[in-house]
Amino acid sequence: MKHGYVKVAAVTPKIKVADPAWNREQICEKIKEAYRAGARIMVFPELCLTGYTCNDLFLQDRLLSETMEQLKQLADFTEGYDALIFVGMPLVYQHKLYNVAAVLQDGKVLAFIPKTHIPSYGEFYEARHFTPGNAKPVMYRFEDEEIPLGTHLLFQADSMEGLVVGCEICEDVWAPAPPNTGLAMAGATVIVNLSASNETVGKDEYREMLVKSASARLIAGYIYTSAGEGESTQDLVFGGHNIIAENGSVLAQAKRFACETVCADLDIHRLCYERRRMNTYEENLQDGQDYRVIPFHLEEEDTELTRTYPCMPFVPDDVTTRDKRCDEILSIQSYGLKKRYEHTGCKTAVIGISGGLDSTLALLVTVRAFDMLELPRRNIYAVTMPCFGTTDRTYDNACRLARTLGATLEEVDIREAVRVHFKDIRQDEEKHDVTYENGQARERTQVLMDIANRENGLVIGTGDMSELALGWATYNGDHMSMYGVNVGVPKTLVRHLVRYYADTCGDEALSEVLLDVLDTPVSPELLPPVDGKISQKTEDLVGPYELHDFFLYYMLRQGFPPLKIYRIARRSFDGQYDDETIKKWLRTFYRRFFAQQFKRSCLPDGPKVGSVAVSPRGDLRMPSDASMEAWKKELDQL
């Protein structure tokens, strides 16, 4: 339960049609297995206590009375289990038969939830036996207790804020106005569905789409459990297609025809964060008053996680998906720049090229935009500005890149200008401090701006989102431009964009130089080289970008607090970084992120390309003077 996680299970037992006693035994065994696996919400299929395919046997007193006897034994069995358990069964109330989910916990029946939409088309004959469920709960007498029966019921955990469970049954999710909408708007963050959906060719894909879309639309967890082996195959076959989804993503899915139990960790706090973030998601408090809330108890414990978090959340694992994403991002960047040129009427671009990744990507994007505008590539001024830290390798790559792409290469050696500036401000050239470094960066920006004025062009910014998140940019130096094409691209993705361009450009010479750029250490090259090689490696100073991009994504996109980020980082980077290294750079990330907001507050325009952005005009409305004490308090617990 810690950090908002709760393990849930979708369980399909093997059953015998019309044998409630045997089925109850199988259900009990599955409860024990799922509980040992850590599941605290368990969902069994529709009518699984009797079997879905009993047909007219549902009208027999003997079957119904035996079902109630087995429900009593099943409830007794659950004593000592602090799990919320949903089991499908038939139930008679005032001479009508209902298809219900019995909700059990710790020896008690908490409620009965009836099915709302009763199908009577195609292969379904439920209307022959069952009555549509009532919304407003009524009281059903069971074992000398009054048990609520109705669809407008919610189950709220006492030990986890935000964990509220609602229930619907099979056809309900297929209906045009499913009960899950009202349940979610009344506060449910988890929807369970007890189903007996038979298999036909292609139906599994549609079923998965329904579950994914419901979880996305409702910003909820969705547990879908379907009938499987043991149901009558007289006319239909049931595959036990169990699915657990969260906010549009499938977390776990059973292999069909295997009676497979699937478990997953739902992140309730993440769902609550998403609902807070999306102001178009409106819970209807007035309608919520029509729902009865039933509390249930869960012991507070540290859920053992089975879900994984990718080390590079901005970069798809699948190569095909990654290539498609890279092409899409390059299009977004170049179309944004294209529009800026159409609006301003400018015909030239000025880019400072260093032979590094960011300036390489900015130049590639600019070339793509100019090609779309049908402007000659020679109108792109690729300016190399060697100074104290420039190495032969990066200088040569910058020149080769500009020539290969057909841009106009212009070299401005800034050494003497920087020395004059140092003399003016009384800076000792041998003192390699922040003034020494930033003086070079600001001189380069001045050169670029003045060349842009000379050529009536725009200075294209090269800095990426990871640098901006960490404040790894010289204020009014490389921090400034007239349009920043990389501001929405994290460093881990920059590398893949350049690699994609190298693999798909069809130009051997261009591909060769791009691959060498990819092989060059990331560096601002502001300190003198040692033996002709780069002496200043960015990741040695601020930390590994793969860690910082991981921290950035889960802080901004998912709203995770520091301890939760640390927990999943340890799991994701196991074997790559030890605990102390992760702690060190997590502290660095938060310190720099809060301290450097003033730089992000005055960023130049640039396109958002993904779900995370740091522009003050886009996703991040953050005060420049925000205190990080609340976050530091949690970091101090590491």
MOKAFEN-V605244 format. One record per residue. SS is DSSP state (hx for helix, st for strand, lp for the rest). Layout:
{{SS} {SS}}
This chain:
{{lp} {hx} {hx} {hx} {st} {st} {st} {st} {st} {st} {st} {lp} {lp} {lp} {lp} {lp} {lp} {lp} {lp} {hx} {hx} {hx} {hx} {hx} {hx} {hx} {hx} {hx} {hx} {hx} {hx} {hx} {hx} {hx} {hx} {hx} {lp} {lp} {lp} {lp} {st} {st} {st} {st} {lp} {lp} {lp} {lp} {lp} {lp} {lp} {hx} {hx} {hx} {hx} {hx} {hx} {hx} {hx} {lp} {hx} {hx} {hx} {hx} {hx} {hx} {hx} {hx} {hx} {hx} {hx} {hx} {hx} {hx} {hx} {hx} {hx} {lp} {lp} {lp} {lp} {lp} {lp} {st} {st} {st} {st} {st} {st} {st} {st} {st} {st} {lp} {lp} {st} {st} {st} {st} {st} {st} {st} {st} {st} {st} {lp} {lp} {st} {st} {st} {st} {st} {st} {st} {lp} {lp} {lp} {lp} {lp} {lp} {lp} {lp} {lp} {lp} {lp} {hx} {hx} {hx} {lp} {lp} {lp} {lp} {lp} {lp} {lp} {lp} {lp} {st} {st} {st} {st} {st} {lp} {lp} {st} {st} {st} {st} {st} {lp} {lp} {lp} {st} {st} {st} {st} {st} {lp} {lp} {lp} {lp} {lp} {lp} {st} {st} {st} {st} {st} {st} {hx} {hx} {hx} {hx} {hx} {lp} {lp} {lp} {lp} {hx} {hx} {hx} {hx} {hx} {hx} {hx} {lp} {lp} {lp} {lp} {st} {st} {st} {st} {st} {st} {lp} {lp} {st} {lp} {lp} {lp} {lp} {hx} {hx} {hx} {hx} {hx} {hx} {hx} {hx} {hx} {hx} {hx} {hx} {hx} {hx} {hx} {hx} {lp} {lp} {st} {st} {st} {st} {st} {st} {lp} {lp} {lp} {lp} {lp} {lp} {lp} {lp} {lp} {lp} {lp} {st} {lp} {lp} {lp} {lp} {st} {st} {st} {st} {lp} {lp} {st} {st} {st} {st} {st} {lp} {lp} {lp} {lp} {lp} {lp} {lp} {lp} {st} {st} {st} {st} {st} {st} {hx} {hx} {hx} {hx} {hx} {hx} {hx} {hx} {hx} {hx} {lp} {lp} {lp} {lp} {lp} {lp} {lp} {hx} {hx} {hx} {hx} {lp} {lp} {lp} {st} {st} {st} {st} {st} {lp} {lp} {lp} {lp} {lp} {lp} {lp} {lp} {lp} {lp} {lp} {lp} {lp} {lp} {lp} {lp} {lp} {lp} {lp} {lp} {lp} {lp} {hx} {hx} {hx} {hx} {hx} {hx} {hx} {hx} {hx} {hx} {hx} {hx} {hx} {hx} {hx} {hx} {hx} {hx} {hx} {hx} {hx} {hx} {hx} {hx} {hx} {hx} {lp} {lp} {lp} {st} {st} {st} {st} {st} {lp} {lp} {lp} {lp} {hx} {hx} {hx} {hx} {hx} {hx} {hx} {hx} {hx} {hx} {hx} {hx} {hx} {hx} {hx} {hx} {hx} {lp} {lp} {lp} {hx} {hx} {hx} {st} {st} {st} {st} {st} {lp} {lp} {lp} {lp} {lp} {lp} {lp} {hx} {hx} {hx} {hx} {hx} {hx} {hx} {hx} {hx} {hx} {hx} {hx} {hx} {hx} {lp} {lp} {st} {st} {st} {st} {lp} {lp} {lp} {hx} {hx} {hx} {hx} {hx} {hx} {hx} {hx} {hx} {hx} {hx} {lp} {lp} {lp} {lp} {lp} {lp} {lp} {lp} {hx} {hx} {hx} {hx} {hx} {hx} {hx} {hx} {hx} {hx} {hx} {hx} {hx} {hx} {hx} {hx} {hx} {hx} {hx} {hx} {hx} {hx} {lp} {st} {st} {st} {st} {st} {lp} {lp} {lp} {hx} {hx} {hx} {hx} {hx} {hx} {lp} {lp} {lp} {lp} {lp} {lp} {lp} {lp} {lp} {lp} {lp} {lp} {st} {st} {lp} {lp} {lp} {lp} {lp} {lp} {hx} {hx} {hx} {hx} {hx} {hx} {hx} {hx} {hx} {hx} {hx} {hx} {hx} {hx} {lp} {lp} {lp} {hx} {hx} {hx} {hx} {hx} {hx} {hx} {hx} {hx} {hx} {hx} {lp} {lp} {lp} {lp} {lp} {lp} {lp} {lp} {lp} {lp} {lp} {st} {lp} {lp} {st} {lp} {lp} {lp} {lp} {hx} {hx} {hx} {hx} {hx} {lp} {lp} {hx} {hx} {hx} {hx} {hx} {hx} {hx} {hx} {hx} {hx} {hx} {hx} {hx} {lp} {lp} {lp} {lp} {hx} {hx} {hx} {hx} {hx} {hx} {hx} {hx} {hx} {hx} {hx} {lp} {lp} {lp} {lp} {lp} {lp} {hx} {hx} {hx} {hx} {hx} {hx} {hx} {hx} {hx} {hx} {hx} {hx} {hx} {hx} {hx} {hx} {hx} {lp} {hx} {hx} {hx} {hx} {lp} {lp} {lp} {lp} {lp} {lp} {lp} {lp} {lp} {lp} {lp} {lp} {lp} {lp} {lp} {lp} {lp} {lp} {lp} {lp} {lp} {lp} {lp} {lp} {lp} {lp} {lp} {lp} {hx} {hx} {hx} {hx} {hx} {hx} {hx} {lp} {lp} {lp}}
